[in-house]
Amino acid sequence: MQKVPAIALVCVLISGLLVAFPVVGYLTRDNNYYGFKTNLEVPPLPGYRPGNEQVRLVFFGYQHCGTVCPLQLVNLKKLQRRLTNEPVRFVFVTLDPERDSQQELDRIMAGMGDGFYAVRPASQAAAQNLAMGFAEYAGKTGSGDHYDFDHSARIYAVTADNRRQLLYASPDLDLARVEDDIQRLLSRH
């Protein structure tokens, strides 16, 4: 009988886990929510001053994005209209602090309306570390002045105790169902 090298067994095991991971997520999913239910601590947002909000909807993006960021910002604006008078804040975290000035981000958020706030980490490395703390993928593509970011463009629902409760992985959202999720979170926190 031939012995299988340990590295081969490890590779098979890892491959099996990668294949099973989406199934495990589905099986452990709380089907009472439209978003993917979690309960994970996330890092604090640098420079963010919490108010009276009970839920923060956090989105990582960058000002020069021409694809998914504008769509998610439209979703957040529509959610803001639906959740008027609720203790919810909408937080945009730039992945590109080298190009996105705090003044410009603040101007854009002011144009979005009440409850919008921009976070600008100190550096691109700090922005990527923060994104990883939320389980957000963000990778710089290109070089010099001509670069973009590949990122997962998720919206995260974070409660006042700094715990990520829900995530929405696509800009194609049923906003009525997202609103219902947020209302349920508000009633529980």
ChimeraX attribute file (.defattr): number of C-alpha atoms within 10 A of each C-alpha:
attribute: neighborCount
match mode: 1-to-1
recipient: residues
	/A:1	3
	/A:2	4
	/A:3	5
	/A:4	8
	/A:5	8
	/A:6	9
	/A:7	9
	/A:8	10
	/A:9	11
	/A:10	11
	/A:11	11
	/A:12	12
	/A:13	12
	/A:14	12
	/A:15	12
	/A:16	11
	/A:17	13
	/A:18	11
	/A:19	11
	/A:20	12
	/A:21	12
	/A:22	10
	/A:23	12
	/A:24	11
	/A:25	12
	/A:26	12
	/A:27	10
	/A:28	11
	/A:29	15
	/A:30	13
	/A:31	11
	/A:32	10
	/A:33	16
	/A:34	20
	/A:35	23
	/A:36	18
	/A:37	20
	/A:38	17
	/A:39	12
	/A:40	14
	/A:41	15
	/A:42	18
	/A:43	15
	/A:44	12
	/A:45	18
	/A:46	14
	/A:47	11
	/A:48	12
	/A:49	8
	/A:50	11
	/A:51	11
	/A:52	9
	/A:53	15
	/A:54	21
	/A:55	26
	/A:56	23
	/A:57	23
	/A:58	24
	/A:59	25
	/A:60	28
	/A:61	25
	/A:62	22
	/A:63	17
	/A:64	14
	/A:65	13
	/A:66	10
	/A:67	8
	/A:68	16
	/A:69	21
	/A:70	16
	/A:71	15
	/A:72	21
	/A:73	19
	/A:74	13
	/A:75	17
	/A:76	24
	/A:77	18
	/A:78	14
	/A:79	19
	/A:80	22
	/A:81	11
	/A:82	13
	/A:83	16
	/A:84	11
	/A:85	9
	/A:86	15
	/A:87	14
	/A:88	26
	/A:89	24
	/A:90	27
	/A:91	22
	/A:92	24
	/A:93	23
	/A:94	26
	/A:95	30
	/A:96	25
	/A:97	21
	/A:98	12
	/A:99	14
	/A:100	15
	/A:101	14
	/A:102	15
	/A:103	11
	/A:104	13
	/A:105	21
	/A:106	17
	/A:107	13
	/A:108	15
	/A:109	19
	/A:110	14
	/A:111	10
	/A:112	18
	/A:113	13
	/A:114	14
	/A:115	20
	/A:116	21
	/A:117	21
	/A:118	25
	/A:119	22
	/A:120	26
	/A:121	22
	/A:122	13
	/A:123	14
	/A:124	17
	/A:125	13
	/A:126	15
	/A:127	23
	/A:128	21
	/A:129	17
	/A:130	21
	/A:131	22
	/A:132	14
	/A:133	15
	/A:134	21
	/A:135	13
	/A:136	20
	/A:137	16
	/A:138	19
	/A:139	13
	/A:140	14
	/A:141	10
	/A:142	10
	/A:143	8
	/A:144	5
	/A:145	7
	/A:146	7
	/A:147	11
	/A:148	17
	/A:149	17
	/A:150	14
	/A:151	18
	/A:152	17
	/A:153	20
	/A:154	23
	/A:155	26
	/A:156	27
	/A:157	27
	/A:158	26
	/A:159	21
	/A:160	15
	/A:161	12
	/A:162	18
	/A:163	19
	/A:164	23
	/A:165	20
	/A:166	24
	/A:167	20
	/A:168	18
	/A:169	15
	/A:170	13
	/A:171	18
	/A:172	10
	/A:173	14
	/A:174	11
	/A:175	15
	/A:176	12
	/A:177	13
	/A:178	19
	/A:179	17
	/A:180	14
	/A:181	19
	/A:182	25
	/A:183	15
	/A:184	13
	/A:185	18
	/A:186	16
	/A:187	9
	/A:188	8
	/A:189	10
